[in-house]
Amino acid sequence: MRTCKRILALAVALSTVLALGSCGNDDSSSSSHVDQVEVQDTDLVESMTDLSEEERTIKWMGTYDLNPTGNNETSVEMSLFQEKGGKIEWIRVTDSGKFEKLAAAITSNTDVPDIFKYEWMAFPCQVTKNMYQPVDSIVDFDSTLWSDVKAGADKFVLNGEHYVAPISYSTGVLMMYNQDVIDDEGLEDPYELYMDGDWNWDTWRELMDEYVANAPSEVTRYGVSGWFAPQIIQQTGETLVNYEDGVFTSNLMSPEIERAETFLYDLTKDGLVYADWVDNAKTCFGSMDNILFYVMGPWAMTGNNGPAEGDNWKVVPIPADPNTNAKITTSDMTAYMWVAGSEKSTAVKTWFECAHIAATKDEYKEAGKQKFLIDNPQWTEEMYDVIQVTSSSEYDQVFDYAYGISALLSDDNSATDDTGACVTRKLYEYVTKSDAEGKQYTWAELRSSYSNTVDEELKQINDVIASMTK
């Protein structure tokens, strides 16, 4: 189904929480742009003003502009980069064609970008295809500046070299709801449950059951819509594929994954899940108005997709697994890959440093918060703090390498049937869906169908990696 592709494409393309609103509408004119929040310069990054303009300018290939446009605030990282003399040229690409255009540029050595957004297919798949170069020559993960993300960077090592410099981590999705509906239905407030440490699968299910059961006779209600299945499963701390000592292994036999998949299967079987695509929170709580929770990346809840004046909406994290005390976030890692063939080492190094400082130093995080709230005036500080806390070191940041193994496992565009879904997506999400005949598949059925495929793809990538390390 095309809707599955849209979820992945949009979630990946707009996953940088603090850049929301600052990337701008690429059809707007920047002539009307005025920053309201001042960003102080930093002495943690060296100036590039002694370099030529060409040396200080990096090419960014992406689906959106990193420069400010229209009335949006300049991102903090861009403000710092400009202070150091840096400039960014945007090579516009579509979401469906970005990887092909990047590969063509590298192959032809024509208009090669310097940086490209980290996305799931980057590691290990695209690294083994020589699309990116290691970052160790421009990033010292043992330094004071970068040591806070060294553990994360160490998860993306091939042949002893780091290919990803984590700029920051942010929660992949949020769960939004209409507080007025909660009050009108006499339900417990999810935010209060979250603050009290009682926000988990059990309390979430109870709220949805009560809301659906209280529907007027002529109304069909649902408990939840959106992209939540992988995040629920990863609340167990488990992922479909593990990576250790340079080898990827299947984790499909995990009993914890089976327990989570069964929980999701039951939610769907009992009529709590609205399985069709819902564009954004505004659609869910506006024109539809029969779904209690909407789950998606912050992009679907901010800007024109978010609350308008008079709306009383709130957000909470994904409910926790009641069987563990761990705090877990399915993490969207913000990182920029250093493209193979780029020779702008100084400018790329400076951009990485500016972006990391903007995301991690308190004074710059506060500036980022103010810019976000200016661009999203109906978001409260309380709502913004949910993003901050769940993106912080208080939470374990979970990644699943299954999304980056191969086209067959990881790329919806390579689906071998008419579902438009890669194998990893099916394993995570298809207990919440029904096929054309109305059959809902159990986890045991899905695992049986795709286990051999996963094993074969892991063997292929492991063989490639072994050949690289000889």
Secondary structure, DSSP 8 states (H G I E B T S, - for coil): -HHHHHHHHHHHHT--GGGTTTS--TTS-GGG---SS-----SSS---TTS-HHHHEEEEEESS-SS--TT----HHHHHHHHTT-EEEEEE--TTTHHHHHHHHHHHTSS--SEEE--GGGTTTTTTTT-B---TTT--TTSTTTGGGHHHHGGGEETTEE-----EEEES-EEEEEHHHHHHHT---HHHHHHTT--BHHHHHHHHHHHHHT--TT---EEEEES-HHHHHHTTT--SEEEETTEEEE-TT-HHHHHHHHHHHHHHHTT-EE-S----HHIIIIII--EEEEEE-GGGGSGGGS--TT--EEEE---B-TT----EEEEEEE-EEEBTT---HHHHHHHHHHHHHHHHSHHHHHHHHHHHHHH-TTS-HHHHHHHHHHTSTTSEEE--GGGGS-HHHH-GGG-SSTT---HHHHHHHGGG-B-TT--B--HHHHHHHHHHHHHHHHHHHHHHHHHHT-
